[in-house]
Every structure is written in C-alpha cells, then in structure tokens.
Amino acid sequence: MQEHEDKYLDSFTKKVIKKADIEAPSIHFTSEIMSQVAALNNTSVTSYKPLISKKAWGLIALGFIMLCVYLVLGAETEKQSWFSTLDFSVLSNNKVSHALSGFKISKTLMYAIAFFGLMLCIQITFLKNYFDKRLEL
C-alpha cells in the first residue's frame, strides 16, 4: 500500500514538473538587486565613539601627574605632611615577601616572559588594526 502511494506521488510530481514552465528572471533583475544593495549600503552605520574622549584622558593624565608631583615635591616643602606619616614597611615586611625571598628566576625564563610580552603587544596591535579595517566597510 505504501509503495503504491509512493509510486503515485512520484508519477504525479514528474507530470507537474514536466508541465511547469521554466521561469526566467526579468532582464533588469541584476540591476534591481544591485540598486537594493546600494540602498542598504547608504544607510547610516554606527560609528565608534569612545566613552572617554581624548581630551578627558588628557585631563585625567594631567591631574594624575600633578597629584604625583604634589605628593613628591609638596611633601618636602612642608614640615610635616600626611605623606611622610604613611608607613610603607607593610609592603616589604610581610609573610609573602619573606616566603618569596629565596625564589630565583632563571635567565631563560626571564627572556621567555619578556619575549611573550613583546609578542603579545605586537599581536594586539595587529588584531586591532585588522578588526578596525574589517569594521570600516
């Protein structure tokens, strides 16, 4: 029963396909599609705008430099400043620094770490340029 239905459907589809005309696109099909593509390209693309502008970064850097200069030079001009009362011995006298005091790094490992850092910086710049060019379209 199933085979009979399959044969009937097969013969029916063959008849329908033979009777159907082959449709051809219109003469101006390509130009119409390309005009639609051109219209899509003309739409406004979202451009990259950083959250913090270059002027703001400059002001932040300038403020940080001025703060550092004040802390270093301003502390010397005053008799007793709050900067001189800070105790930085906690950074050097603790259990972690004493535990790692005998740890030595070989020159080979040091060169490998430096080379890895250098290659990472180079790769980041190349990838940034690649994605910038890719997103320009």
DSSP file (Angstrom, degrees, kcal/mol; ACC not computed):
  #  RESIDUE AA STRUCTURE BP1 BP2  ACC     N-H-->O    O-->H-N    N-H-->O    O-->H-N    TCO  KAPPA ALPHA  PHI   PSI    X-CA   Y-CA   Z-CA
    1    1 A M     >        0   0    0      0, 0.0     4,-1.9     0, 0.0     5,-0.2   0.000 360.0 360.0 360.0 -44.4    0.0    0.0    0.0
    2    2 A Q  H  >  +     0   0    0      1,-0.2     4,-2.3     2,-0.2     5,-0.1   0.886 360.0  51.7 -65.0 -39.2    2.8    2.4    0.9
    3    3 A E  H  > S+     0   0    0      1,-0.2     4,-2.6     2,-0.2    -1,-0.2   0.895 107.5  52.6 -65.8 -39.1    4.7    1.6   -2.3
    4    4 A H  H  > S+     0   0    0      2,-0.2     4,-2.2     1,-0.2    -1,-0.2   0.907 110.5  47.3 -62.5 -42.2    1.6    2.2   -4.4
    5    5 A E  H  X S+     0   0    0     -4,-1.9     4,-2.7     2,-0.2    -2,-0.2   0.899 111.8  51.1 -65.9 -39.7    1.2    5.7   -2.8
    6    6 A D  H  X S+     0   0    0     -4,-2.3     4,-2.4     2,-0.2    -2,-0.2   0.905 111.0  47.9 -63.8 -41.5    4.9    6.5   -3.3
    7    7 A K  H  X S+     0   0    0     -4,-2.6     4,-2.7     2,-0.2     5,-0.2   0.908 112.0  50.0 -65.2 -41.4    4.7    5.5   -7.0
    8    8 A Y  H  X S+     0   0    0     -4,-2.2     4,-2.5     2,-0.2    -2,-0.2   0.937 112.8  45.9 -63.1 -46.2    1.6    7.6   -7.4
    9    9 A L  H  X S+     0   0    0     -4,-2.7     4,-2.6     1,-0.2    -2,-0.2   0.884 112.8  51.7 -63.3 -38.0    3.2   10.6   -5.8
   10   10 A D  H  X S+     0   0    0     -4,-2.4     4,-2.0     2,-0.2    -2,-0.2   0.932 112.3  43.8 -65.8 -45.6    6.4   10.1   -7.8
   11   11 A S  H  X S+     0   0    0     -4,-2.7     4,-2.1     2,-0.2    -2,-0.2   0.889 113.4  52.9 -67.0 -37.4    4.5    9.9  -11.1
   12   12 A F  H  X S+     0   0    0     -4,-2.5     4,-2.3    -5,-0.2    -2,-0.2   0.929 109.7  47.0 -63.5 -45.2    2.3   12.9  -10.1
   13   13 A T  H  X S+     0   0    0     -4,-2.6     4,-2.4     1,-0.2    -1,-0.2   0.876 110.3  53.6 -65.8 -35.9    5.4   15.1   -9.3
   14   14 A K  H  X S+     0   0    0     -4,-2.0     4,-2.1    -5,-0.2    -1,-0.2   0.919 109.8  47.5 -63.4 -42.0    7.0   14.1  -12.6
   15   15 A K  H  X S+     0   0    0     -4,-2.1     4,-2.0     2,-0.2    -2,-0.2   0.910 112.7  49.1 -63.9 -42.4    3.9   15.2  -14.5
   16   16 A V  H  X S+     0   0    0     -4,-2.3     4,-1.6     1,-0.2    -2,-0.2   0.902 111.8  48.4 -65.4 -40.6    3.8   18.5  -12.6
   17   17 A I  H  < S+     0   0    0     -4,-2.4    -1,-0.2     1,-0.2    -2,-0.2   0.890 110.9  50.5 -68.0 -38.5    7.4   19.3  -13.2
   18   18 A K  H  < S+     0   0    0     -4,-2.1    -1,-0.2     1,-0.2    -2,-0.2   0.881 113.1  45.8 -66.3 -36.9    7.1   18.5  -17.0
   19   19 A K  H  < S+     0   0    0     -4,-2.0    -1,-0.2    -5,-0.1    -2,-0.2   0.766  93.8  95.4 -77.1 -25.5    4.1   20.8  -17.4
   20   20 A A  S  < S-     0   0    0     -4,-1.6     2,-0.2    -5,-0.2    -4,-0.0  -0.430  75.4-127.9 -71.4 137.8    5.7   23.6  -15.4
   21   21 A D        -     0   0    0     -2,-0.1     2,-0.6     1,-0.1    -1,-0.1  -0.534  23.7-109.5 -81.1 150.0    7.4   26.3  -17.4
   22   22 A I        -     0   0    0     -2,-0.2     2,-0.4     1,-0.0    -1,-0.1  -0.709  35.3-140.1 -80.3 121.5   11.0   27.2  -16.6
   23   23 A E        -     0   0    0     -2,-0.6    -1,-0.0     0, 0.0    -3,-0.0  -0.664  15.3-162.5 -86.9 135.6   10.8   30.7  -15.1
   24   24 A A        -     0   0    0     -2,-0.4     3,-0.1     1,-0.0    -2,-0.0  -0.913  23.7-110.8-114.4 144.0   13.5   33.1  -16.1
   25   25 A P        -     0   0    0      0, 0.0     5,-0.0     0, 0.0    -1,-0.0  -0.283  44.4 -90.7 -68.3 160.1   14.3   36.3  -14.2
   26   26 A S    >   -     0   0    0      1,-0.1     3,-1.4     2,-0.1     4,-0.3  -0.147  36.5-105.9 -66.8 167.3   13.5   39.6  -15.8
   27   27 A I  T 3  S+     0   0    0      1,-0.3     3,-0.4     2,-0.1     4,-0.2   0.858 120.5  45.3 -63.5 -36.0   16.0   41.4  -17.9
   28   28 A H  T 3> S+     0   0    0      1,-0.2     4,-2.2     2,-0.1    -1,-0.3   0.110  78.6 113.6 -97.2  21.9   16.7   44.0  -15.3
   29   29 A F  H <> S+     0   0    0     -3,-1.4     4,-2.2     1,-0.2    -1,-0.2   0.929  77.6  45.7 -59.9 -48.7   16.9   41.5  -12.4
   30   30 A T  H  > S+     0   0    0     -3,-0.4     4,-2.6    -4,-0.3    -1,-0.2   0.913 113.2  49.2 -64.3 -43.4   20.6   42.1  -11.6
   31   31 A S  H  > S+     0   0    0     -4,-0.2     4,-1.9     1,-0.2    -1,-0.2   0.874 110.7  51.0 -66.8 -34.8   20.3   45.9  -11.8
   32   32 A E  H  X S+     0   0    0     -4,-2.2     4,-1.8     2,-0.2    -1,-0.2   0.921 112.0  46.6 -66.2 -43.0   17.3   45.9   -9.4
   33   33 A I  H  X S+     0   0    0     -4,-2.2     4,-2.2     1,-0.2    -2,-0.2   0.924 112.5  50.0 -63.9 -44.0   19.1   43.7   -6.9
   34   34 A M  H  X S+     0   0    0     -4,-2.6     4,-2.4     1,-0.2    -1,-0.2   0.848 107.9  53.3 -66.3 -32.7   22.2   45.8   -7.1
   35   35 A S  H  X S+     0   0    0     -4,-1.9     4,-1.9     2,-0.2    -1,-0.2   0.878 109.2  49.5 -68.9 -35.4   20.2   49.0   -6.6
   36   36 A Q  H  X S+     0   0    0     -4,-1.8     4,-1.7     2,-0.2    -2,-0.2   0.885 111.1  49.5 -67.7 -37.9   18.7   47.5   -3.4
   37   37 A V  H  X S+     0   0    0     -4,-2.2     4,-1.9     2,-0.2    -2,-0.2   0.911 110.2  50.6 -66.2 -41.8   22.2   46.5   -2.2
   38   38 A A  H  X S+     0   0    0     -4,-2.4     4,-1.2     1,-0.2    -2,-0.2   0.878 108.1  53.1 -63.7 -36.9   23.4   50.0   -2.9
   39   39 A A  H  < S+     0   0    0     -4,-1.9     4,-0.4     1,-0.2    -1,-0.2   0.868 108.1  50.7 -66.4 -35.4   20.5   51.4   -0.9
   40   40 A L  H >< S+     0   0    0     -4,-1.7     3,-0.9     1,-0.2    -1,-0.2   0.871 107.9  52.9 -68.0 -36.5   21.4   49.2    2.0
   41   41 A N  H 3< S+     0   0    0     -4,-1.9    -1,-0.2     1,-0.2    -2,-0.2   0.762 101.1  61.3 -70.5 -24.7   25.0   50.4    1.9
   42   42 A N  T 3< S+     0   0    0     -4,-1.2    -1,-0.2    -5,-0.1    -2,-0.2   0.589  79.9 107.4 -80.1  -9.9   23.9   54.1    2.1
   43   43 A T  S <  S-     0   0    0     -3,-0.9     2,-0.2    -4,-0.4    -3,-0.0  -0.309  86.5 -89.7 -66.8 154.5   22.2   53.6    5.5
   44   44 A S        -     0   0    0      1,-0.0     2,-0.4     3,-0.0    -1,-0.1  -0.458  39.7-146.6 -71.2 132.6   24.0   55.2    8.4
   45   45 A V        -     0   0    0     -2,-0.2     2,-0.4    -3,-0.1    -1,-0.0  -0.797  23.9-108.5 -98.6 139.4   26.5   52.9   10.1
   46   46 A T        -     0   0    0     -2,-0.4     2,-0.2     1,-0.0    -1,-0.0  -0.530  38.6-148.8 -68.0 121.0   27.0   53.2   13.8
   47   47 A S        -     0   0    0     -2,-0.4     2,-0.4     1,-0.1    -1,-0.0  -0.623  19.8-102.2 -94.0 154.3   30.4   54.8   14.3
   48   48 A Y        +     0   0    0     -2,-0.2    -1,-0.1     1,-0.0     0, 0.0  -0.597  39.8 176.3 -77.1 125.6   32.7   54.0   17.2
   49   49 A K        -     0   0    0     -2,-0.4     4,-0.1     4,-0.0    -2,-0.0  -0.979  26.8-129.3-129.5 118.4   32.7   56.8   19.8
   50   50 A P        -     0   0    0      0, 0.0     3,-0.1     0, 0.0     4,-0.0  -0.291  11.6-129.0 -67.5 152.1   34.7   56.1   22.9
   51   51 A L  S    S+     0   0    0      1,-0.2     2,-0.5     2,-0.0     0, 0.0   0.880 101.7  41.7 -66.5 -38.1   33.1   56.6   26.3
   52   52 A I  S    S-     0   0    0      4,-0.0    -1,-0.2     3,-0.0     5,-0.0  -0.955  89.3-139.4-113.7 120.3   36.0   58.8   27.5
   53   53 A S     >  -     0   0    0     -2,-0.5     4,-2.2     1,-0.1     5,-0.2  -0.157  25.1-105.7 -73.9 170.5   37.3   61.3   24.9
   54   54 A K  H  > S+     0   0    0      1,-0.2     4,-2.3     2,-0.2     5,-0.1   0.860 121.3  54.6 -65.6 -35.4   40.9   62.1   24.2
   55   55 A K  H  > S+     0   0    0      2,-0.2     4,-2.3     1,-0.2    -1,-0.2   0.919 108.3  49.0 -63.5 -42.4   40.5   65.4   25.9
   56   56 A A  H  > S+     0   0    0      2,-0.2     4,-2.4     1,-0.2    -2,-0.2   0.902 110.4  50.4 -64.9 -40.7   39.2   63.7   29.0
   57   57 A W  H  X S+     0   0    0     -4,-2.2     4,-2.6     2,-0.2    -1,-0.2   0.899 109.9  51.7 -62.8 -39.3   42.0   61.2   29.1
   58   58 A G  H  X S+     0   0    0     -4,-2.3     4,-2.6     2,-0.2    -2,-0.2   0.915 110.5  47.5 -62.6 -42.6   44.5   64.1   28.8
   59   59 A L  H  X S+     0   0    0     -4,-2.3     4,-2.5     2,-0.2    -2,-0.2   0.887 112.0  50.1 -66.2 -38.4   42.8   65.9   31.7
   60   60 A I  H  X S+     0   0    0     -4,-2.4     4,-2.3     2,-0.2    -2,-0.2   0.928 112.8  46.4 -64.4 -44.6   42.9   62.7   33.8
   61   61 A A  H  X S+     0   0    0     -4,-2.6     4,-2.6     2,-0.2    -2,-0.2   0.915 112.7  50.2 -64.0 -43.2   46.6   62.2   33.0
   62   62 A L  H  X S+     0   0    0     -4,-2.6     4,-2.5     1,-0.2    -2,-0.2   0.915 111.4  48.4 -61.8 -43.2   47.4   65.8   33.7
   63   63 A G  H  X S+     0   0    0     -4,-2.5     4,-2.2     2,-0.2    -1,-0.2   0.898 111.7  49.7 -63.0 -41.1   45.6   65.6   37.1
   64   64 A F  H  X S+     0   0    0     -4,-2.3     4,-2.3     2,-0.2    -2,-0.2   0.913 111.9  47.9 -65.0 -42.4   47.4   62.3   38.0
   65   65 A I  H  X S+     0   0    0     -4,-2.6     4,-2.6     1,-0.2    -2,-0.2   0.915 111.8  49.9 -64.5 -42.6   50.8   63.9   37.1
   66   66 A M  H  X S+     0   0    0     -4,-2.5     4,-2.4     1,-0.2    -1,-0.2   0.891 110.3  50.7 -63.9 -38.2   50.0   67.0   39.1
   67   67 A L  H  X S+     0   0    0     -4,-2.2     4,-2.5     2,-0.2    -2,-0.2   0.915 111.2  48.2 -64.0 -43.3   49.0   64.8   42.1
   68   68 A C  H  X S+     0   0    0     -4,-2.3     4,-2.2     2,-0.2     5,-0.2   0.919 112.1  48.9 -63.3 -43.5   52.2   62.8   41.9
   69   69 A V  H  X>S+     0   0    0     -4,-2.6     4,-2.9     1,-0.2     5,-0.8   0.909 111.9  49.3 -63.2 -41.7   54.3   66.0   41.7
   70   70 A Y  I  X>S+     0   0    0     -4,-2.4     4,-1.4     3,-0.2     5,-0.5   0.913 111.4  48.9 -63.8 -42.7   52.5   67.5   44.7
   71   71 A L  I  <5S+     0   0    0     -4,-2.5     4,-0.4     3,-0.2    -1,-0.2   0.871 120.0  36.9 -66.9 -35.7   53.0   64.3   46.7
   72   72 A V  I  X5S+     0   0    0     -4,-2.2     4,-0.5    -5,-0.2    -2,-0.2   0.949 132.0  24.7 -81.5 -51.8   56.7   64.1   45.9
   73   73 A L  I  X5S+     0   0    0     -4,-2.9     4,-1.2    -5,-0.2     3,-0.5   0.851 119.8  55.7 -84.9 -35.7   57.7   67.8   45.9
   74   74 A G  I  X<S+     0   0    0     -4,-1.4     4,-1.3    -5,-0.8    -3,-0.2   0.811 101.8  59.1 -67.6 -29.6   54.9   69.2   48.2
   75   75 A A  H  4<S+     0   0    0     -5,-0.5    -1,-0.2    -4,-0.4     6,-0.2   0.813 104.7  50.8 -69.4 -29.2   55.9   66.8   51.0
   76   76 A E  H  < S+     0   0    0     -4,-0.5    -1,-0.2    -3,-0.5    -2,-0.2   0.831 106.8  52.7 -77.2 -32.2   59.4   68.2   51.1
   77   77 A T  H  < S+     0   0    0     -4,-1.2     2,-0.2     3,-0.0    -2,-0.2   0.821 101.0  67.6 -77.3 -29.8   58.4   71.8   51.3
   78   78 A E  S  < S-     0   0    0     -4,-1.3     3,-0.3     1,-0.1     0, 0.0  -0.592  82.2-129.9 -88.8 153.7   56.1   71.4   54.3
   79   79 A K  S    S+     0   0    0      1,-0.3     2,-0.5    -2,-0.2    -1,-0.1   0.971  94.1   9.0 -67.0 -54.1   57.5   70.5   57.7
   80   80 A Q  S    S+     0   0    0     -3,-0.0    -1,-0.3     3,-0.0     2,-0.3  -0.939  76.0 177.5-132.4 109.8   55.1   67.6   58.4
   81   81 A S     >  -     0   0    0     -2,-0.5     4,-0.7    -3,-0.3     3,-0.5  -0.707  41.0-116.9-108.5 163.7   52.9   66.3   55.6
   82   82 A W  T  4 S+     0   0    0     -2,-0.3     4,-0.4     1,-0.2     3,-0.3   0.768 112.3  64.2 -69.1 -24.1   50.5   63.4   55.7
   83   83 A F  T >4 S+     0   0    0      1,-0.2     3,-0.8     2,-0.2    -1,-0.2   0.856  99.7  51.6 -68.3 -34.8   52.5   61.7   53.0
   84   84 A S  T 34 S+     0   0    0     -3,-0.5    -1,-0.2     1,-0.2    -2,-0.2   0.698 103.2  59.8 -76.1 -17.7   55.6   61.4   55.3
   85   85 A T  T 3< S+     0   0    0     -4,-0.7    -1,-0.2    -3,-0.3    -2,-0.2   0.580  80.4 106.8 -85.7  -9.1   53.4   59.8   58.0
   86   86 A L    <   -     0   0    0     -3,-0.8     2,-0.7    -4,-0.4    -3,-0.0  -0.457  66.8-137.6 -70.6 142.1   52.4   56.8   55.9
   87   87 A D        +     0   0    0     -2,-0.1     3,-0.4     1,-0.1     4,-0.1  -0.889  26.4 172.5-106.0 108.2   54.1   53.5   56.8
   88   88 A F    >>  +     0   0    0     -2,-0.7     3,-1.2     1,-0.2     4,-0.6   0.333  56.2  97.5 -95.7   6.1   55.2   51.6   53.7
   89   89 A S  H 3>  +     0   0    0      1,-0.3     4,-2.8     2,-0.2     3,-0.3   0.708  69.3  73.1 -68.3 -17.5   57.1   48.9   55.6
   90   90 A V  H 34 S+     0   0    0     -3,-0.4    -1,-0.3     1,-0.2    -2,-0.1   0.830  91.6  57.0 -63.7 -31.4   54.0   46.7   55.3
   91   91 A L  H <4 S+     0   0    0     -3,-1.2    -1,-0.2     1,-0.2    -2,-0.2   0.836 118.8  28.6 -70.3 -32.4   54.8   46.2   51.6
   92   92 A S  H  < S+     0   0    0     -4,-0.6     2,-0.8    -3,-0.3    -2,-0.2   0.729 115.2  59.3-102.2 -24.7   58.3   44.8   52.3
   93   93 A N  S  < S+     0   0    0     -4,-2.8     2,-0.3     4,-0.1    -1,-0.2  -0.697  79.5 105.8-109.0  80.0   57.9   43.2   55.8
   94   94 A N  S  > S-     0   0    0     -2,-0.8     4,-1.7    -3,-0.2     5,-0.2  -0.914  79.5-100.4-145.1 173.5   55.2   40.6   55.4
   95   95 A K  H  > S+     0   0    0     -2,-0.3     4,-2.2     1,-0.2     5,-0.2   0.853 117.1  54.0 -67.1 -35.6   55.0   36.8   55.2
   96   96 A V  H  > S+     0   0    0      2,-0.2     4,-2.0     1,-0.2    -1,-0.2   0.935 109.1  46.8 -66.8 -46.2   54.6   36.7   51.4
   97   97 A S  H  4 S+     0   0    0      1,-0.2     4,-0.3     2,-0.2    -1,-0.2   0.860 114.1  48.6 -66.2 -33.8   57.8   38.7   50.7
   98   98 A H  H >< S+     0   0    0     -4,-1.7     3,-0.7     1,-0.2     4,-0.3   0.867 111.0  50.6 -71.8 -35.3   59.7   36.6   53.2
   99   99 A A  H 3< S+     0   0    0     -4,-2.2     3,-0.4     1,-0.2    -2,-0.2   0.852 115.5  42.1 -69.5 -33.7   58.4   33.4   51.6
  100  100 A L  T >< S+     0   0    0     -4,-2.0     3,-1.1     1,-0.2    -1,-0.2   0.359  86.3  96.3 -94.2   5.7   59.4   34.5   48.1
  101  101 A S  T <  S+     0   0    0     -3,-0.7    -1,-0.2     1,-0.3    -2,-0.1   0.808  87.0  46.3 -67.8 -27.9   62.8   35.9   49.1
  102  102 A G  T 3  S+     0   0    0     -3,-0.4     2,-0.4    -4,-0.3    -1,-0.3   0.427  85.9 113.6 -92.0   1.4   64.6   32.8   48.1
  103  103 A F    <   -     0   0    0     -3,-1.1     2,-0.4    -4,-0.0    -3,-0.0  -0.608  46.7-170.7 -78.3 125.0   62.8   32.4   44.8
  104  104 A K        -     0   0    0     -2,-0.4     2,-0.5     0, 0.0    -2,-0.0  -0.940  12.6-148.0-119.0 139.9   65.1   32.9   41.8
  105  105 A I        -     0   0    0     -2,-0.4    -2,-0.0     4,-0.0     2,-0.0  -0.914  21.3-126.5-107.0 130.5   64.1   33.2   38.2
  106  106 A S     >  -     0   0    0     -2,-0.5     4,-2.1     1,-0.1     5,-0.1  -0.283  19.5-116.8 -71.5 160.6   66.4   31.8   35.5
  107  107 A K  H  > S+     0   0    0      1,-0.2     4,-2.7     2,-0.2     5,-0.2   0.865 114.8  56.4 -65.5 -35.5   67.6   34.0   32.6
  108  108 A T  H  > S+     0   0    0      1,-0.2     4,-2.4     2,-0.2    -1,-0.2   0.927 108.7  45.7 -63.2 -44.6   65.9   31.7   30.2
  109  109 A L  H  > S+     0   0    0      2,-0.2     4,-2.5     1,-0.2    -1,-0.2   0.895 112.2  52.0 -65.1 -39.1   62.5   32.1   31.9
  110  110 A M  H  X S+     0   0    0     -4,-2.1     4,-2.3     2,-0.2    -2,-0.2   0.916 111.2  46.8 -63.5 -43.1   63.1   35.9   32.1
  111  111 A Y  H  X S+     0   0    0     -4,-2.7     4,-2.8     2,-0.2     5,-0.2   0.896 111.8  51.6 -65.0 -39.3   63.8   36.1   28.4
  112  112 A A  H  X S+     0   0    0     -4,-2.4     4,-2.6     2,-0.2    -2,-0.2   0.914 110.9  47.3 -64.1 -42.4   60.8   33.9   27.6
  113  113 A I  H  X S+     0   0    0     -4,-2.5     4,-2.3     2,-0.2    -2,-0.2   0.918 114.0  47.4 -65.0 -42.9   58.5   36.1   29.7
  114  114 A A  H  X S+     0   0    0     -4,-2.3     4,-2.3     2,-0.2    -2,-0.2   0.916 113.7  47.5 -64.4 -43.0   59.9   39.3   28.0
  115  115 A F  H  X S+     0   0    0     -4,-2.8     4,-2.7     2,-0.2     5,-0.2   0.902 111.2  51.4 -65.2 -40.7   59.5   37.8   24.5
  116  116 A F  H  X S+     0   0    0     -4,-2.6     4,-2.3    -5,-0.2    -2,-0.2   0.915 110.7  48.6 -61.5 -43.6   56.0   36.6   25.3
  117  117 A G  H  X S+     0   0    0     -4,-2.3     4,-2.1     2,-0.2    -2,-0.2   0.912 112.2  48.7 -62.4 -42.9   55.1   40.1   26.5
  118  118 A L  H  X S+     0   0    0     -4,-2.3     4,-2.2     1,-0.2    -2,-0.2   0.928 112.9  46.8 -62.9 -46.2   56.6   41.7   23.4
  119  119 A M  H  X S+     0   0    0     -4,-2.7     4,-2.7     1,-0.2    -1,-0.2   0.860 110.0  54.4 -65.9 -35.1   54.8   39.3   21.1
  120  120 A L  H  X S+     0   0    0     -4,-2.3     4,-2.3    -5,-0.2    -1,-0.2   0.921 108.9  47.9 -63.8 -43.8   51.5   39.9   22.9
  121  121 A C  H  X S+     0   0    0     -4,-2.1     4,-1.9     2,-0.2    -2,-0.2   0.910 113.5  47.6 -63.3 -41.8   51.8   43.6   22.4
  122  122 A I  H  X S+     0   0    0     -4,-2.2     4,-2.2     1,-0.2    -2,-0.2   0.920 112.2  49.6 -65.2 -43.3   52.6   43.2   18.7
  123  123 A Q  H  X S+     0   0    0     -4,-2.7     4,-2.7     1,-0.2     5,-0.2   0.888 107.9  53.7 -64.9 -38.8   49.7   40.8   18.2
  124  124 A I  H  X S+     0   0    0     -4,-2.3     4,-2.4     2,-0.2    -1,-0.2   0.919 109.6  47.9 -62.1 -43.4   47.2   43.1   20.0
  125  125 A T  H  X S+     0   0    0     -4,-1.9     4,-2.3     2,-0.2    -2,-0.2   0.915 113.0  48.1 -65.5 -41.5   48.2   46.0   17.6
  126  126 A F  H  X S+     0   0    0     -4,-2.2     4,-2.4     1,-0.2    -2,-0.2   0.923 113.4  47.2 -64.6 -42.9   47.9   43.8   14.5
  127  127 A L  H  X S+     0   0    0     -4,-2.7     4,-2.6     2,-0.2     5,-0.2   0.887 110.7  52.3 -66.2 -37.7   44.5   42.4   15.7
  128  128 A K  H  X S+     0   0    0     -4,-2.4     4,-2.3    -5,-0.2    -1,-0.2   0.937 111.8  45.7 -62.9 -46.0   43.2   45.9   16.5
  129  129 A N  H  X S+     0   0    0     -4,-2.3     4,-2.4     2,-0.2    -2,-0.2   0.903 112.3  52.4 -62.6 -40.6   44.2   47.1   13.0
  130  130 A Y  H  X S+     0   0    0     -4,-2.4     4,-2.2     1,-0.2    -2,-0.2   0.944 113.2  42.2 -61.2 -49.1   42.6   44.1   11.4
  131  131 A F  H  X S+     0   0    0     -4,-2.6     4,-1.9     2,-0.2    -1,-0.2   0.830 111.6  55.6 -71.4 -30.6   39.3   44.5   13.2
  132  132 A D  H  X S+     0   0    0     -4,-2.3     4,-0.8    -5,-0.2    -1,-0.2   0.934 111.7  43.7 -63.4 -44.5   39.3   48.3   12.6
  133  133 A K  H  X S+     0   0    0     -4,-2.4     4,-0.8     1,-0.2     3,-0.4   0.881 113.3  52.1 -66.5 -37.4   39.7   47.7    8.8
  134  134 A R  H  < S+     0   0    0     -4,-2.2    -1,-0.2     1,-0.2    -2,-0.2   0.845 111.6  45.8 -68.4 -33.9   37.1   44.9    8.9
  135  135 A L  H  < S+     0   0    0     -4,-1.9    -1,-0.2     1,-0.2    -2,-0.2   0.582  96.2  76.5 -86.7  -9.6   34.5   47.1   10.6
  136  136 A E  H  <        0   0    0     -4,-0.8    -1,-0.2    -3,-0.4    -2,-0.2   0.924 360.0 360.0 -65.8 -45.5   35.1   50.1    8.4
  137  137 A L     <        0   0    0     -4,-0.8    -1,-0.2    -3,-0.2    -2,-0.1   0.564 360.0 360.0   8.2 360.0   33.2   48.8    5.4
